[in-house]
Amino acid sequence: MSETIKVIIEQATVADFRRVETKTGRPMARFRAEVGKDRLAVVVFNELAERLDLAAGDTVSVTGRLQGTSWTGQDGGKRYGWQVVAEQVELHGRRRSSAPPPPPTKPAPPTRHGNQVRMFNSAAPGPFDYDGGPF
């Protein structure tokens, strides 16, 4: 029996919401769920992906499972990361359309701990770079 890791993300801010299709034509949406300085890649499939209508700055809660992923980076090298495959996405609030967007922030450089690199840094390629990825 395969083990899964259940993930619950509460009160996350949506960033980079995109609706796409997988290589096999399956409906998919993807976005970053940001909680403080932490960022997690979230992917949504099928009916939920078709119904989901999010914008940057919206506040959501996500329930799903953690999944490893790999893709080919722009330099041709193999990359690995983690993403949440959402089973449920609940909208808590929309960013007001009259409010100005938050000022852009300069992404922090990847943090190295021995041979490990902190994942999901927007300055480095990551799970959102699906060109040649698992989908």
Backbone torsions as a table, in degrees:
resi	resn	phi	psi	omega
1	MET	NA	135.0	-178.4
2	SER	-82.6	133.5	178.1
3	GLU	-88.5	146.1	175.4
4	THR	-128.5	156.3	176.5
5	ILE	-108.9	115.9	179.4
6	LYS	-80.1	139.1	-177.8
7	VAL	-124.9	133.6	172.8
8	ILE	-125.6	120.3	178.4
9	ILE	-113.3	121.8	-178.0
10	GLU	-111.8	139.7	174.7
11	GLN	53.4	52.3	178.3
12	ALA	-96.0	150.8	176.1
13	THR	-95.3	134.7	-178.4
14	VAL	-82.0	138.0	173.2
15	ALA	-139.7	148.8	173.8
16	ASP	55.7	43.9	178.6
17	PHE	-70.8	129.3	177.1
18	ARG	-141.5	140.1	174.9
19	ARG	-106.1	125.9	-177.1
20	VAL	-139.1	-175.8	172.5
21	GLU	-123.3	149.9	175.2
22	THR	-73.8	173.6	178.7
23	LYS	-61.7	-23.0	179.8
24	THR	-95.5	6.4	177.4
25	GLY	87.9	8.3	179.9
26	ARG	-76.5	133.0	178.7
27	PRO	-61.0	137.3	-178.9
28	MET	-148.3	143.3	171.2
29	ALA	-126.7	151.5	178.4
30	ARG	-144.1	148.8	178.0
31	PHE	-161.1	169.9	174.2
32	ARG	-101.8	133.3	173.1
33	ALA	-101.6	116.5	-176.9
34	GLU	-109.2	126.2	174.9
35	VAL	-126.7	105.3	-173.9
36	GLY	63.2	-126.9	179.3
37	LYS	-90.8	-5.7	-179.1
38	ASP	-86.1	139.9	-179.9
39	ARG	-131.9	133.1	176.5
40	LEU	-126.0	137.1	174.6
41	ALA	-76.9	135.0	179.1
42	VAL	-125.8	132.4	174.4
43	VAL	-121.7	144.9	-177.4
44	VAL	-132.3	138.9	-176.8
45	PHE	-121.8	165.1	170.5
46	ASN	56.9	-135.5	-174.7
47	GLU	-58.1	-42.8	-179.3
48	LEU	-60.6	-39.7	178.2
49	ALA	-65.2	-38.0	179.8
50	GLU	-69.1	-36.6	-177.5
51	ARG	-82.0	-22.6	-173.8
52	LEU	-70.1	128.0	178.6
53	ASP	-133.8	91.8	-176.9
54	LEU	-116.8	158.7	176.5
55	ALA	-135.4	159.1	178.5
56	ALA	-56.5	132.4	179.2
57	GLY	97.3	-14.3	176.0
58	ASP	-63.7	151.6	178.2
59	THR	-107.6	128.1	-176.7
60	VAL	-136.4	163.4	166.0
61	SER	-119.5	142.1	-176.3
62	VAL	-128.1	134.7	172.4
63	THR	-120.9	132.3	-179.2
64	GLY	-172.9	-156.3	-179.8
65	ARG	-128.8	150.2	179.7
66	LEU	-83.1	135.9	-178.6
67	GLN	-137.1	134.4	173.2
68	GLY	-74.3	149.2	179.5
69	THR	-142.8	159.3	176.1
70	SER	-142.0	155.7	-179.9
71	TRP	-157.4	168.8	176.9
72	THR	-99.2	122.5	-179.7
73	GLY	-73.0	171.4	-179.6
74	GLN	-61.4	-25.4	178.9
75	ASP	-86.2	2.8	179.9
76	GLY	87.9	-5.9	-180.0
77	GLY	-81.8	152.7	179.1
78	LYS	-77.5	133.2	179.4
79	ARG	-121.4	152.6	-179.8
80	TYR	-132.9	149.2	178.8
81	GLY	-164.7	-170.2	-179.2
82	TRP	-127.0	149.1	175.3
83	GLN	-145.3	157.1	176.0
84	VAL	-99.0	123.6	173.9
85	VAL	-91.3	107.6	-172.2
86	ALA	-75.4	135.1	172.2
87	GLU	-102.4	-24.5	179.9
88	GLN	-149.9	136.3	175.4
89	VAL	-130.8	121.6	-178.5
90	GLU	-113.8	124.0	179.1
91	LEU	-82.6	127.2	179.1
92	HIS	-103.4	-29.8	-178.7
93	GLY	-171.1	148.8	177.6
94	ARG	-101.6	145.5	173.0
95	ARG	-69.7	136.1	-178.9
96	ARG	-66.2	132.9	-177.0
97	SER	-66.5	-24.0	-179.4
98	SER	-82.7	-16.2	180.0
99	ALA	-75.5	138.8	177.9
100	PRO	-68.6	148.7	178.1
101	PRO	-65.0	153.5	178.9
102	PRO	-63.3	149.1	-179.2
103	PRO	-63.3	146.5	178.9
104	PRO	-64.7	144.8	178.0
105	THR	-116.4	146.7	178.2
106	LYS	-79.3	123.4	-179.5
107	PRO	-64.2	144.5	178.3
108	ALA	-74.4	146.7	176.3
109	PRO	-66.5	154.8	178.6
110	PRO	-56.6	139.8	178.9
111	THR	-93.5	126.4	-179.1
112	ARG	-103.6	133.7	173.8
113	HIS	-128.8	96.2	-175.3
114	GLY	66.2	-123.0	178.3
115	ASN	-94.0	0.3	-178.4
116	GLN	-91.9	143.8	176.4
117	VAL	-119.8	133.1	178.1
118	ARG	-60.9	126.9	-176.9
119	MET	-84.2	167.1	173.8
120	PHE	66.5	29.4	172.5
121	ASN	-85.1	125.3	-174.6
122	SER	-66.0	-14.5	179.5
123	ALA	-79.0	-19.4	-177.9
124	ALA	-110.9	152.1	175.6
125	PRO	-57.2	147.8	-177.1
126	GLY	-153.4	-160.8	-175.0
127	PRO	-59.7	-16.5	178.7
128	PHE	-81.0	-10.0	177.4
129	ASP	-89.5	80.7	-173.8
130	TYR	-86.0	1.4	178.3
131	ASP	-58.8	112.6	-179.5
132	GLY	81.2	7.8	-178.2
133	GLY	-80.8	-167.7	-172.9
134	PRO	-72.6	-6.7	-177.7
135	PHE	-104.4	NA	NA
